[in-house]
């Protein structure tokens, strides 16, 4: 009995973690079509439209790498400036700038990759909204 409880708990924890990483999803107005098909069919249709959008080239999150690179560059610049200032105080501005730039870039990159809120590209949102409208739904936004 105890091992079954542990398995159920682990599955619930994994589901909660994965749903937190899923990113924004469309919100559907409960029109006549939505009420007729019900919540489970609507969710299945949403996922089908998302897969179709991915296959058409409207990727869900094409900007994460670019955003992470920008964050790393900005972190490196800020860290370099701070390191140079700190290094100048102790007589090693160049060394301080190098250490500051490297640590700032690494910290910013890790923050961007691990803690940045998941976003969805505008092309993906538009494609999925259009697909859902063609199926009879009324998307009202994403959350």
N, C-alpha and C positions, 0 to 999 in steps of 0.2 A: 504494500500500500504506500509506503514511504517513497519508494523509487518512482512510482507513478505520479505522486504529488510533485516530486522534483522535476520530472520530465515536463509536466504541465506548466510548472513555473518557468522552466527554461524556455519553452515554446512561447509563453506569454511575453517574457522579457525580450526574446529575439524579435517577436512581432512588433513590440513597442519601439525597439531600437530602429528597426528597418522602416517603420512608418514615419519616424522622425526624420529620416534621410530621404524620403520620397520626393520632397519638393512640392511646389504648389500644384493644386488640382483645380479643375473647373467647378464652379458652383452652378447648379442647374435650377432654374425657376420651376416650381412644381406645377407645370401646365397639365393639360389633359393627357398628353402623351406620356409624360413622366408618371403621372398617377396611374395610368393604365398598365405600363410595363413594370413599375415598382423599382425600388432602390437597387436590388441586386442586378437586374438587367441593365439599369442605367449605369451602374459602376462598370459592368462588363463592356458596355458600349463606349464608355469613356476610355477604358484601357485599349479597346480595339482601335479607336480613333488615334490614340497616342502612338500605337505601334505603326499604324498607317502613315502618320506624320513622320515618324523616324525613317520609315522605308522610303518616303518621298524626299528625304534629305533635310527636313526641318528638324534638326537635332534638338533634343531637350535642353542640353546645357553645353553649347559649343564654346562658351566664353570663359569657362573656369580656368583653363590654362593661361589664357591671356591675362585674366584678372590677377592670377597668382603671380605671374611674371611682373606685372606692373607693381603689385604690392612689394615684391622682393626688391625691385629697383628703387622704389621710394624708401623702403626700410634701409637699404644700403646707403642711400644718400644721407638720410637723417642720421644713421649710425656713424657714418664717416665724419660728418660735421661734429657730432657730439664727441666722438673719439678724438678728433683733432683738438678740440677745445680742452678735453681732459688731458690729453697727452702733452699739450703745450704747457699746462700747469706744472707737470713733472719733468719737462724738458725733452719729450719724445713725441712731438706732434705727428710726425709721419707714421710712426708705429701705432700710435693711438688711433689715427684715422683708419689705418688698415684693419686693425682689430674691430673697431666700431663698425666699419662698413660690412665686414664679414658677418659679425654677429647680428647686426641690424637686418641684413638681407635674409639670413637664415631664420630669424625670428618672424619676420614678416611673411616669408614663404610658408612656414609651418602654420601660422595663423590663418593665412588665406586658404590653404589646402584642407585644414582640419576643422576650422571653426566658422568659415564663411557660410552665410545662409545660402541654401540652394536656390538657384534662380532658374527660370525657364526662358528660353529665347522667345522673342516676339513672333518670329516666324512659326515656331511650334504652337504657340498659343493661338495664333490666327488660324492655322491649319486645323487644329483640334476643334475650335469653335465652329468653323465652317462645316466640318464633318458632322458634328453634333446637331447643327441646325438642319443639315440635309436629312438626318435621321428623325427629326421632329422635336428635338429638345430646344430649350431657350437658355443658352449659357448667359449668366449675368455678371461674371467676373471670375477671378482666380484667387485662391487662398491656400 
